[in-house]
Amino acid sequence: MDDVTSDAPASPATTAHVDSVERAAATPDREQPYAALGLTDDEYAKVRELLGRRPTSGELAMYSVMWSEHCSYKSSKQYLRRFGDKVSPKMREHLMVGMGQNAGVVDIGRGWAVTFKAESHNHPSYIEPFQGAATGVGGIVRDIIAMGARPVAVMDQLRFGDLAEEDTLRVVHGVVAGVAHYGNCLGLPNIGGETVFDAVYQGNPLVNVLAVGVMRHEDLRLANATGAGNKVVLFGARTGGDGIGGASILASDTFSAGGPTKRPAVQVGDPFAEKVLIECCLDLFHGDLVEAIQDLGAAGISCATSELAANGDGGMQVDLDSVLLRDPSLTAEEILMSESQERMMAIVRPDQLEGFLAVTSRWDVETSVLGEVTDTGRLVITWHGETIVDVDPTTVAVDGPVYDRPVARPAGLDALQADTAAALPRPTEGDELRAQVLSLLASPSLASPSWITDQYDRYVLGNTALSFPDDGGMIRVDEESGLGVAVATDANGRYCALDPRAGAQLALSEAYRNVAVTGATPLAVTDCLNFGAPTNPEVMWQLSEAVDGLADACLALEVPVTGGNVSLYNQTGSTAIHPTPVVGVLGVIDDVAKRIPSGWQDDGLNLYLLGTTALELDGSAWAGVVHDHLGGRPPVARLEAERDLAGLLAAARDEQLVSAAHDLGEGGLAVALAEGVLRFGVGARVFLGEVLERDGVDIATALFSESTARVLVAVPREEDVKFVGLCAGRRVPRLRIGVTDAESGTLEVQDRFEVPIGDLRSAYEGTLPARLGPRVGA
């Protein structure tokens, strides 16, 4: 590609009339398609009131995308403020950038900072699974770049419909291929995530993606357009017709019961162009050639110009004729709304412009100077020599509508919570227990996701310390010291359907614990809140409860929310998904060489169960898989116990007392034991009599309960006394429940049942390939 500046503008589209500000003022009664663009009657009236006239077509396009649910958070903003209200001094200690920028940033020590964030690309991934998922990866990676960081890893949180349904195959194959293609081509390791299959997501899968970036403290950049006279520069891919209306029409509306019909709004990605863009941006940062950079994702140029202007000195002058186009027939409105991928906008000082253009030329990145920052407090955009936008940018990007929508507790929730799984028959005999363990392992959501993860490059860049099948992913940040970070994500829609407040806290608890078991200390949180239509009062109650629960739990664990995403309208017709707040936790570890794997490799290690077990089967995998049951109340989130447990694991890491640690989550102890055995093919002999006696539970509850603040650890015999003393000193209940056994080749639960490792592996690894096709490389 040739370097192009504003001296060589794109060919303008041919139009008979430009809807200028002057023409808008002269034709106040002209009908406008605001409803088709996603604006309500009241919102359109508010735009007219703000402007003192009808909006031009360009202004209407900008307000429609920037006031959409996806961009403005107009239904969720009042709830999201609770994350900022519930913050302790310790939570601010490591926080360098919080909510409001492209991504949060935390200080991890030694002059290093990490930025991380999760976002959704749900609706596009149902309509066009490959491109929807691929561009979801590209978008979140550009948010990381915009902060001045080098992207170092991605993770994906996927929720699909019933594996037995034919359309699920279409979505799974496309989404996984899209995530793999984009991430692999960027050369970023995919270090973990989640995959869930549930009929509730049949018409509305969830594709959430998280990215991690690293930087030195001095490399941090904020997306603010300051300095009158500074140049506004668009660089990267040309602007095309893909993604038009993605934020306002596709992401901010529900699907009809008839299925996907909005294909033109899905973006098209080019990971190789993005890889060049990454290196180009880092080169620009290194040369101190930019004042700020903003990703062009949702809402495209409308978003980048209005947000940069609103966050800075408040003014900007832009000429759309200078935008380089793939399609010269695009109208001004389409140029403003296009969500074409692999584009960035920079604010550049005039004396640095030559150096900036030299860098983009060296990387063969097309560049155009669109205009400059002003001190007028107005965002002014011209096209074909006429002014088509003249607005206060804060009214577009900051002061959009905020709704206090009706809230109502779901009508059937009391009956649902009364239908406890405690009344379901629980097995006592060995054969039935064995069969149910294998059934859980073979269930789609608990079975090995290696059919998916084998399509991802997990070790590219050479800094991956942990990835699937470990509980959390871990990346080395500093090669010299070994400093690293661990990341884990979790959500449980079944829990949230029973109690969204508790469900959100349980998502945080498990992600926090999954970071702790790697040996890292949890430090910060990002979230991706997936809910149904905000016009439904019951959905708004779910959202309010989930945010309150998550904010309270973050305060209790003293981990701040650094940013995230809200995705609403996740429903088909009147049927909404389960409320699904995905929570990501990032932790720091001084030396990745001290990391703790999730399975044991050696013979003769003592197995300890940390924490206590209660009759907590409501919403459990056991209730769902064995009994097709959803009811009752989810487990209690024991937040103080989680903190104690994390502290114990950090101390055990420092003293190197633990050889393996595995979170007890979905499937309970039974699944944790099976996965521990399968990790390296080393068997185990387990005796649960003391657990039954101490905790007052039956054998099925001991195996399948999903009580929180529990971890299974393997301890070398020579460290046994130290480890027991450490548990006592840190108030963490522990029981020795078994020993690893390399010779037996089985998982044995004493006096109950025995399962050969081969049978466990067949159940665990056979489900997805049997339905989706052979594993990659198999």
C-alpha positions in Angstrom: 0.0 0.0 0.0 1.2 3.5 -0.7 1.3 6.1 2.0 -1.4 8.7 1.4 -2.0 11.9 3.2 -4.7 14.5 3.0 -3.1 15.9 -0.2 -4.5 12.9 -2.0 -8.1 12.5 -0.8 -10.4 9.6 -1.7 -12.7 9.9 -4.6 -16.0 11.5 -3.3 -19.3 9.7 -3.6 -21.6 11.4 -6.1 -24.7 12.8 -4.4 -27.2 15.3 -5.7 -27.5 17.1 -2.4 -25.5 17.3 0.7 -27.6 17.5 3.8 -25.6 20.4 5.4 -26.2 22.2 8.6 -27.5 25.1 6.6 -30.0 22.9 4.7 -31.1 21.2 8.0 -31.9 24.6 9.5 -33.9 25.6 6.4 -35.9 22.4 6.2 -37.1 21.7 9.8 -40.0 19.5 8.7 -38.1 17.0 6.6 -38.9 13.4 7.7 -35.9 11.4 8.9 -35.5 7.6 9.3 -34.4 7.9 13.0 -36.4 4.9 14.1 -34.7 2.7 11.5 -31.4 3.8 12.9 -32.4 2.8 16.5 -33.5 6.1 18.0 -36.8 6.4 19.8 -39.2 9.3 19.4 -38.1 10.9 22.6 -34.4 10.5 21.7 -34.9 12.1 18.3 -36.8 15.0 20.0 -33.9 15.4 22.4 -31.4 15.6 19.6 -33.5 18.4 18.0 -33.6 20.2 21.3 -29.8 20.0 21.7 -29.2 21.3 18.2 -32.0 23.8 18.1 -32.9 22.4 14.7 -33.4 19.0 13.0 -30.1 17.0 12.7 -28.4 16.6 9.4 -28.2 13.1 8.1 -24.6 12.9 9.3 -25.5 14.1 12.8 -28.4 11.7 12.9 -26.0 8.9 12.0 -23.6 9.9 14.8 -26.3 10.3 17.5 -27.9 7.0 16.5 -24.7 5.0 16.9 -23.3 6.8 19.9 -26.6 6.8 21.8 -27.1 3.2 21.1 -27.2 0.8 24.0 -23.9 -0.8 22.8 -22.0 2.5 22.9 -23.8 4.7 25.5 -24.7 2.2 28.2 -27.9 4.2 28.6 -29.8 1.5 30.5 -26.8 0.2 32.5 -24.8 3.4 33.2 -26.6 4.1 36.5 -25.7 0.6 37.8 -22.1 0.6 36.6 -21.4 3.7 38.7 -21.7 1.3 41.7 -18.3 -0.1 40.8 -16.7 3.3 41.3 -18.7 4.0 44.5 -17.6 0.8 46.3 -13.8 1.2 46.3 -11.4 1.0 49.2 -7.9 2.6 49.3 -6.3 -0.7 48.8 -8.2 -1.2 45.6 -6.7 2.0 44.2 -3.2 1.0 45.2 -2.3 -0.6 41.9 -4.9 1.0 39.7 -3.3 3.3 37.1 -6.3 3.6 34.7 -9.9 2.6 35.6 -13.2 2.7 33.9 -13.8 5.2 31.1 -10.7 4.6 28.9 -10.2 1.9 26.2 -9.0 -0.6 28.8 -8.0 -0.6 32.5 -4.4 -0.6 33.5 -2.8 -1.9 36.7 0.7 -1.6 38.1 2.4 -5.0 38.6 5.7 -3.7 39.9 9.3 -3.2 38.6 8.1 -0.5 36.3 5.7 -2.8 34.4 2.0 -2.3 33.9 -0.7 -4.6 32.4 -3.8 -3.6 30.6 -6.7 -6.1 30.1 -10.3 -6.0 29.1 -13.2 -8.3 28.0 -15.8 -7.4 25.4 -18.6 -9.1 23.6 -19.4 -9.8 19.9 -22.5 -11.9 20.4 -25.0 -10.9 17.7 -22.4 -10.7 14.9 -21.2 -14.2 15.9 -24.7 -15.7 15.4 -25.3 -14.1 12.1 -21.8 -14.7 10.6 -19.9 -16.8 13.1 -16.5 -16.7 11.5 -16.2 -13.0 10.9 -18.2 -12.1 14.0 -15.8 -14.0 16.3 -12.7 -13.0 14.4 -13.5 -9.3 14.5 -14.3 -9.6 18.2 -10.7 -10.6 18.7 -9.5 -7.8 16.5 -11.6 -5.2 18.3 -10.4 -6.0 21.8 -6.8 -6.2 20.7 -7.0 -2.7 19.3 -8.4 -1.4 22.7 -5.2 -2.8 24.2 -3.0 -1.2 21.6 -4.7 2.2 22.2 -3.4 2.2 25.8 0.2 2.1 24.6 0.7 -1.6 25.3 1.9 -4.6 23.3 -0.8 -7.3 23.2 0.6 -10.5 24.6 -2.4 -12.9 25.0 -6.1 -13.5 24.4 -8.8 -15.6 26.0 -12.3 -16.5 24.8 -15.5 -17.1 26.8 -17.9 -19.0 24.6 -21.5 -20.1 25.2 -23.4 -22.1 22.6 -26.8 -23.8 22.3 -27.6 -27.5 22.7 -24.8 -29.5 21.2 -27.4 -31.9 19.7 -28.9 -29.1 17.6 -27.8 -28.8 14.0 -27.5 -25.0 14.0 -25.1 -25.2 17.0 -22.6 -27.0 14.7 -22.8 -24.0 12.3 -22.1 -21.6 15.1 -19.4 -23.6 16.9 -17.4 -24.3 13.7 -17.5 -20.7 12.6 -16.8 -19.1 15.9 -13.9 -21.3 16.9 -12.4 -21.0 13.4 -12.8 -17.2 13.6 -11.1 -16.9 17.0 -8.3 -19.3 16.0 -7.7 -17.6 12.6 -7.5 -14.0 13.9 -5.5 -14.8 17.1 -3.1 -17.2 15.4 -2.4 -14.8 12.5 -1.7 -12.0 15.0 0.7 -14.3 16.8 -1.0 -14.1 20.1 -1.3 -17.1 22.4 -4.8 -18.0 23.5 -4.2 -19.0 27.1 -7.6 -20.1 28.4 -11.3 -19.3 28.7 -14.6 -21.2 28.9 -16.9 -23.2 26.7 -20.5 -23.8 27.8 -23.3 -25.6 25.9 -26.9 -24.8 27.0 -30.1 -24.7 25.1 -30.8 -21.2 26.6 -28.1 -19.8 24.2 -29.5 -21.6 21.2 -30.7 -18.5 19.3 -28.2 -16.1 20.9 -24.7 -17.5 21.5 -22.2 -15.5 23.6 -18.8 -14.8 22.2 -16.8 -12.8 24.8 -13.1 -12.2 24.2 -10.4 -10.9 26.6 -7.0 -9.5 25.7 -4.0 -8.7 27.8 -1.2 -6.2 27.0 2.0 -5.2 28.8 3.9 -1.9 28.9 6.3 0.1 30.9 4.7 2.8 33.0 6.1 5.6 30.9 4.4 4.0 27.7 0.9 4.6 29.0 -1.4 6.6 26.6 -4.9 8.0 27.2 -7.4 8.7 24.4 -7.7 12.5 24.7 -7.7 15.0 21.9 -5.8 17.9 23.5 -3.8 20.8 22.0 -5.4 23.1 19.5 -3.8 22.8 16.2 -2.8 19.1 16.7 -3.6 17.0 13.7 -6.3 14.3 13.6 -5.0 11.4 11.6 -6.7 8.2 10.4 -4.5 5.3 9.6 -4.8 1.6 8.9 -7.3 -0.1 6.6 -9.5 1.8 4.2 -13.1 2.5 5.2 -15.7 0.3 3.5 -19.4 -0.6 3.8 -19.0 -3.4 6.3 -20.3 -3.1 9.8 -22.6 -0.2 9.1 -25.2 0.0 11.9 -23.4 -2.7 13.9 -23.6 -0.8 17.2 -27.0 0.9 16.8 -29.0 -1.8 14.9 -27.3 -5.1 15.3 -25.9 -5.0 18.9 -28.8 -2.9 20.3 -31.8 -5.0 19.3 -33.1 -8.5 19.8 -33.2 -11.2 17.2 -36.6 -12.0 15.8 -37.9 -15.5 16.4 -37.3 -16.2 12.7 -33.5 -16.2 13.1 -30.7 -14.0 11.9 -31.5 -11.4 9.2 -28.9 -8.7 9.8 -25.9 -10.0 7.9 -24.8 -6.7 6.3 -24.0 -5.3 9.7 -21.2 -7.8 10.4 -17.6 -6.5 10.0 -14.9 -8.2 7.9 -11.5 -8.6 9.5 -7.9 -8.9 8.2 -5.6 -10.1 11.0 -2.5 -9.6 8.9 -3.4 -5.9 8.5 -3.9 -5.7 12.2 -0.5 -7.3 13.0 1.1 -4.6 10.9 -1.0 -2.0 12.7 0.2 -3.3 16.1 3.8 -2.9 15.2 3.2 0.5 13.5 1.5 1.8 16.7 4.2 0.5 18.9 6.8 2.2 16.7 4.9 5.4 16.9 4.7 5.2 20.7 8.4 4.4 20.9 9.2 7.5 18.9 6.9 9.6 21.0 5.1 10.6 17.8 1.5 10.6 19.0 -0.4 12.4 21.7 -3.2 9.9 21.8 -4.6 7.0 19.8 -8.2 5.7 19.6 -9.4 2.4 18.2 -12.1 2.6 15.6 -14.4 -0.2 16.6 -18.1 0.2 17.4 -19.5 3.3 15.7 -16.3 3.9 13.8 -15.4 7.5 13.0 -18.4 8.7 14.9 -17.0 7.2 18.1 -13.4 8.1 17.6 -13.9 11.7 16.8 -16.6 12.4 19.4 -14.9 10.5 22.2 -11.4 12.0 21.5 -12.9 15.5 21.4 -15.1 15.1 24.4 -12.2 13.7 26.5 -9.9 16.5 25.4 -10.1 20.2 24.9 -13.6 19.8 23.4 -13.2 20.7 19.8 -12.3 19.1 16.5 -12.5 20.0 12.8 -12.6 17.0 10.4 -13.0 16.7 6.6 -14.6 13.4 5.5 -13.3 13.9 1.9 -9.9 12.9 3.3 -11.1 9.5 4.5 -9.6 6.8 2.3 -12.4 4.5 1.0 -12.6 1.0 -0.3 -15.9 1.9 -1.8 -16.1 5.4 -3.3 -19.9 5.2 -3.4 -20.3 5.5 0.4 -22.4 8.4 1.6 -21.2 10.6 4.4 -23.5 8.9 6.8 -22.1 5.5 5.9 -18.6 6.7 6.3 -19.4 8.0 9.8 -21.2 4.7 10.8 -18.9 2.2 9.1 -17.2 -0.2 11.5 -14.6 -1.4 9.1 -11.8 -3.1 11.0 -8.1 -2.5 11.5 -8.3 1.4 11.7 -7.0 3.7 14.4 -7.2 7.5 14.9 -4.3 9.5 16.2 -3.8 13.0 17.6 -0.4 14.2 16.3 1.5 17.5 17.0 2.2 19.4 13.8 6.0 19.2 14.4 5.7 15.4 14.7 3.6 14.9 11.6 6.5 14.3 9.3 7.9 11.7 11.6 4.5 10.1 12.1 4.0 9.7 8.3 7.5 8.3 8.0 6.7 5.5 10.4 3.4 4.7 8.8 5.1 4.7 5.4 7.8 2.4 6.6 5.1 0.0 7.8 3.2 0.5 4.6 0.1 1.6 6.5 -2.2 4.0 4.6 -2.7 7.3 6.4 -4.8 10.4 5.9 -4.9 13.7 7.8 -8.5 14.4 8.4 -8.3 17.7 10.3 -7.2 19.2 13.6 -8.0 19.7 17.3 -9.7 23.1 18.0 -10.6 25.0 21.1 -14.1 25.8 20.0 -15.9 23.1 22.0 -17.5 21.9 18.8 -17.0 18.9 16.6 -17.3 20.1 13.1 -17.3 17.7 10.1 -17.3 18.8 6.5 -18.0 16.8 3.3 -17.9 18.1 -0.3 -17.1 21.5 1.0 -20.2 21.8 3.3 -20.6 21.4 7.0 -22.6 18.2 7.7 -21.9 18.0 11.5 -21.7 20.8 14.0 -22.3 19.5 17.5 -21.0 19.7 21.1 -19.1 16.4 21.2 -20.0 15.8 24.9 -23.7 15.5 23.8 -22.7 12.7 21.5 -20.1 10.8 23.5 -20.8 11.6 27.2 -24.1 13.1 27.9 -26.4 10.7 26.1 -29.7 9.6 27.5 -29.6 7.7 30.8 -32.6 5.5 31.5 -34.0 4.5 34.9 -35.9 1.6 33.4 -38.6 -0.2 35.4 -37.3 -3.1 37.6 -39.3 -6.1 38.7 -38.3 -9.3 40.4 -39.1 -12.2 38.0 -42.6 -13.5 38.7 -41.6 -17.2 38.8 -38.4 -16.8 40.8 -39.9 -17.7 44.2 -41.2 -21.0 42.8 -37.9 -21.7 41.1 -35.9 -21.1 44.2 -38.2 -23.3 46.2 -37.5 -26.2 43.9 -34.3 -27.4 45.6 -32.0 -30.1 44.2 -31.7 -31.4 47.7 -34.9 -33.3 47.1 -33.4 -35.2 44.1 -32.3 -38.8 44.7 -28.6 -39.1 45.5 -26.7 -42.3 44.8 -25.0 -44.2 47.6 -23.7 -47.3 45.8 -20.4 -47.5 43.9 -21.7 -48.5 40.5 -24.2 -45.6 40.4 -21.7 -43.1 41.7 -19.1 -44.2 39.1 -21.7 -43.9 36.3 -22.6 -40.4 37.4 -19.0 -39.3 37.6 -18.4 -40.5 34.0 -21.7 -38.9 32.9 -20.5 -35.5 34.3 -17.1 -35.8 32.6 -18.8 -36.6 29.3 -21.3 -33.7 29.5 -20.6 -31.1 26.8 -19.9 -28.2 29.2 -17.5 -30.3 31.4 -15.9 -32.5 28.7 -12.5 -31.6 27.4 -12.6 -28.5 25.2 -9.4 -29.6 23.4 -11.3 -29.9 20.1 -11.6 -26.1 20.5 -8.3 -25.2 22.2 -6.2 -27.4 19.9 -7.1 -25.0 17.2 -5.4 -22.1 19.1 -1.7 -21.4 19.3 -1.1 -21.4 23.1 2.7 -21.0 23.1 3.5 -18.4 20.4 5.8 -15.6 21.6 7.4 -18.1 24.1 6.1 -16.5 27.3 3.2 -18.8 28.1 3.7 -20.3 31.5 0.2 -21.9 31.9 -2.7 -22.4 29.6 -5.4 -25.0 29.1 -6.0 -27.4 30.8 -4.8 -25.5 33.8 -7.3 -23.5 35.8 -5.8 -20.1 34.7 -3.6 -18.8 32.0 -0.2 -17.3 32.8 2.1 -15.1 30.8 5.7 -14.1 31.6 6.0 -10.3 31.4 9.7 -9.8 32.2 12.2 -12.4 31.0 14.9 -11.2 33.3 13.0 -11.4 36.6 10.3 -13.9 35.6 7.6 -11.5 36.7 4.2 -12.6 35.2 0.5 -12.3 35.3 -2.3 -14.9 35.5 -5.8 -14.5 34.2 -9.0 -16.5 34.6 -12.6 -16.0 33.6 -15.7 -17.5 34.9 -19.5 -17.2 34.8 -22.4 -19.5 35.6 -25.7 -18.6 33.9 -27.5 -21.4 35.8 -26.5 -19.9 39.2 -27.5 -16.4 37.9 -30.9 -17.6 36.8 -31.6 -18.7 40.4 -30.1 -15.6 42.0 -28.2 -13.1 39.9 -26.7 -11.3 42.9 -25.2 -14.6 44.2 -24.4 -15.8 40.7 -22.2 -12.7 40.0 -20.4 -13.1 43.3 -19.8 -16.8 42.5 -18.4 -15.9 39.1 -15.9 -13.6 40.8 -15.2 -16.1 43.5 -14.3 -18.8 41.0 -12.2 -16.6 38.7 -10.4 -15.2 41.8 -9.8 -18.8 43.0 -8.6 -20.0 39.6 -6.0 -17.2 39.6 -4.9 -18.1 43.2 -4.4 -21.8 42.4 -1.8 -20.9 39.8 0.3 -19.2 42.5 -0.6 -15.7 41.5 -2.1 -13.0 43.8 -5.4 -11.6 42.4 -5.2 -7.9 41.7 -7.9 -6.6 39.4 -11.2 -7.4 37.6 -12.8 -6.9 34.2 -16.3 -8.0 33.3 -18.6 -8.7 30.4 -22.2 -8.4 31.5 -24.5 -10.4 29.1 -28.2 -9.9 29.6 -31.5 -9.9 27.8 -33.6 -6.8 26.6 -33.5 -3.8 28.9 -37.1 -3.1 28.1 -38.0 -6.1 30.2 -38.2 -5.1 33.9 -37.2 -8.6 35.0 -34.0 -8.3 33.0 -33.2 -4.9 34.5 -33.7 -6.5 38.0 -31.3 -9.2 37.1 -28.7 -6.6 35.9 -29.1 -4.5 39.0 -28.8 -7.5 41.3 -25.7 -8.8 39.4 -23.9 -5.5 39.4 -24.7 -4.9 43.1 -23.5 -8.4 44.0 -20.3 -8.1 41.9 -19.5 -4.6 43.3 -20.0 -5.8 46.9 -17.8 -8.9 46.3 -15.1 -6.8 44.7 -15.0 -4.6 47.8 -14.9 -7.6 50.0 -12.0 -9.2 48.1 -10.4 -5.7 47.5 -10.0 -6.2 43.7 -11.2 -3.2 41.6 -13.2 -3.4 38.4 -10.9 -1.7 35.8 -13.4 -1.7 32.9 -15.4 -4.1 30.8 -18.5 -4.3 28.6 -22.3 -4.6 28.9 -24.1 -6.6 26.2 -27.9 -6.3 26.3 -30.7 -7.5 24.0 -29.4 -11.1 24.2 -32.6 -12.8 23.4 -34.6 -14.2 20.6 -38.2 -13.0 20.5 -39.3 -12.8 24.1 -36.9 -15.5 25.3 -33.8 -14.1 27.0 -30.6 -15.9 27.8 -29.7 -16.7 31.4 -28.1 -13.6 33.0 -24.5 -14.3 32.3 -22.0 -11.9 33.9 -18.6 -13.1 32.8 -15.9 -12.0 35.3 -12.2 -11.9 34.5 -9.6 -11.7 37.2 -5.9 -10.8 36.7 -3.2 -11.7 39.3 0.5 -11.1 39.6 3.3 -13.6 40.3 6.9 -12.5 41.1 8.4 -15.4 39.2 6.5 -17.7 36.8 9.0 -20.5 37.6 7.0 -20.8 40.8 3.7 -21.4 39.0 1.5 -24.2 40.2 -0.1 -26.6 37.7 -3.6 -28.0 38.1 -2.6 -31.7 38.0 0.0 -33.9 39.7 2.9 -35.5 38.0 4.5 -37.5 40.8 3.7 -40.7 42.8 3.1 -40.6 46.5 1.9 -37.0 46.9 -0.6 -36.4 49.7 -3.9 -35.0 48.4 -5.6 -32.4 50.6 -9.0 -30.9 50.4 -9.0 -27.3 51.5 -12.3 -25.8 52.7 -15.5 -27.4 53.8 -18.3 -29.0 51.9 -22.0 -28.4 52.4 -25.2 -29.7 50.8 -25.1 -27.2 47.9 -26.3 -29.0 44.8 -28.8 -26.3 43.6 -27.8 -25.2 40.1 -25.0 -27.7 40.1 -23.7 -29.5 37.1 -24.8 -32.7 38.8 -28.4 -31.5 39.0 -28.4 -30.4 35.4 -26.6 -33.4 33.8 -28.0 -36.2 35.9 -31.5 -34.9 36.6 -32.1 -32.1 34.0 -33.0 -29.9 36.9 -32.6 -26.2 37.6 -33.9 -24.8 40.8 -33.2 -23.8 44.4 -30.5 -21.4 45.5 -26.9 -21.4 44.4 -24.0 -22.0 46.8 -23.0 -19.3 49.2 -20.1 -17.1 48.2 -17.7 -17.4 51.1 -15.6 -14.3 50.3 -13.6 -14.1 53.5 -12.7 -17.8 53.1 -11.7 -17.1 49.5 -9.2 -14.4 50.7 -7.8 -16.7 53.3 -7.4 -19.5 50.8 -5.7 -17.2 48.3 -3.3 -16.1 51.0 -2.5 -19.7 51.9 -1.8 -20.6 48.3 0.5 -17.6 47.9 2.5 -18.6 51.0 2.6 -22.2 49.9 4.0 -21.0 46.5 6.7 -19.0 48.2 7.8 -22.0 50.3 7.2 -24.4 47.4 5.0 -26.7 49.5 2.5 -27.5 46.8 3.1 -29.5 43.6 -0.4 -29.0 42.2 -3.6 -27.1 42.9 -7.0 -27.4 41.4 -10.1 -25.3 42.0 -13.3 -27.1 42.9 -16.0 -25.6 40.7 -18.6 -27.1 38.4 -18.8 -30.8 39.0 -17.3 -30.5 42.4 -14.7 -32.8 43.9 -15.5 -35.6 41.5 -14.6 -33.6 38.4 -11.5 -32.0 40.1 -10.2 -35.4 41.0 -10.7 -36.7 37.5 -9.1 -33.7 35.9 -6.2 -33.9 38.3 -5.6 -37.6 37.3 -6.0 -36.9 33.6 -3.6 -33.9 33.6 -0.5 -36.1 33.5 -2.0 -39.6 33.7 -1.1 -40.2 37.3 -3.8 -42.0 39.3 -5.0 -41.4 42.8 -6.5 -43.3 45.8 -9.0 -41.3 47.7 -10.8 -41.8 51.0 -13.7 -39.5 51.9 -14.8 -40.9 55.3 -13.4 -37.9 57.3 -15.1 -35.5 54.9 -18.4 -37.2 55.5 -17.9 -37.2 59.2 -16.6 -33.6 59.7 -19.0 -31.9 57.3 -22.0 -34.1 57.9 -22.6 -34.8 54.3 -23.3 -38.0 52.3 -21.0 -39.5 49.7 -22.8 -38.0 46.7 -22.7 -34.5 48.2 -19.0 -34.9 49.0 -18.4 -35.7 45.3 -20.8 -33.4 43.5 -21.5 -30.4 45.8 -20.2 -27.1 44.4 -19.5 -25.4 47.7 -17.1 -22.5 47.3 -13.7 -21.7 48.7 -12.4 -25.2 48.1 -9.2 -26.4 46.4 -7.6 -29.8 45.9 -3.9 -29.7 46.4 -1.0 -32.2 46.1 1.7 -31.9 48.7 5.1 -33.7 48.7 5.4 -36.0 51.8 8.5 -34.2 53.0 6.5 -30.9 53.1 3.5 -32.3 54.8 4.2 -31.0 58.4 5.0 -27.5 57.1 1.9 -27.5 55.0 -0.4 -28.6 57.8 1.1 -25.9 60.0 0.6 -23.3 57.3 -3.1 -24.2 57.0 -3.6 -24.0 60.8 -1.9 -20.6 61.0 -4.0 -19.2 58.2 -7.4 -20.6 59.4 -8.0 -22.7 56.3 -9.7 -26.0 57.0 -7.9 -29.0 55.5 -8.3 -32.8 55.4 -6.0 -35.3 53.8 -8.2 -37.3 51.5 -5.8 -39.4 49.5 -2.5 -40.0 47.8 -1.3 -40.0 44.2 -0.6 -43.4 42.7 1.4 -43.7 39.5 1.2 -47.5 39.4 -2.5 -48.1 39.7 -3.6 -46.3 36.5 -7.0 -45.6 38.2 -9.0 -43.1 40.2 -10.2 -45.0 43.3 -12.6 -43.7 45.8 -12.1 -46.2 48.6 -14.9 -48.6 49.4 -17.0 -47.0 46.6 -15.7 -47.4 43.1 -12.7 -47.4 40.9 -12.3 -46.0 37.3 -9.3 -46.8 35.0 -7.7 -43.6 33.6 -8.5 -44.9 30.1 -12.3 -44.9 30.9 -12.0 -41.4 32.4 -10.2 -40.2 29.3 -12.6 -41.8 26.9 -15.5 -40.0 28.6 -13.7 -36.7 29.0 -12.2 -36.5 25.5 -14.8 -38.2 23.4 -17.9 -35.9 23.5 -17.0 -32.9 21.3 -15.1 -34.9 18.6 -18.1 -37.3 18.4 -20.4 -34.4 17.5 -18.1 -31.9 15.9 -15.7 -34.1 14.0 -12.1 -35.3 14.6 -9.8 -33.2 16.7 -7.3 -31.0 15.0 -4.2 -33.1 14.4 -5.9 -36.3 15.5 
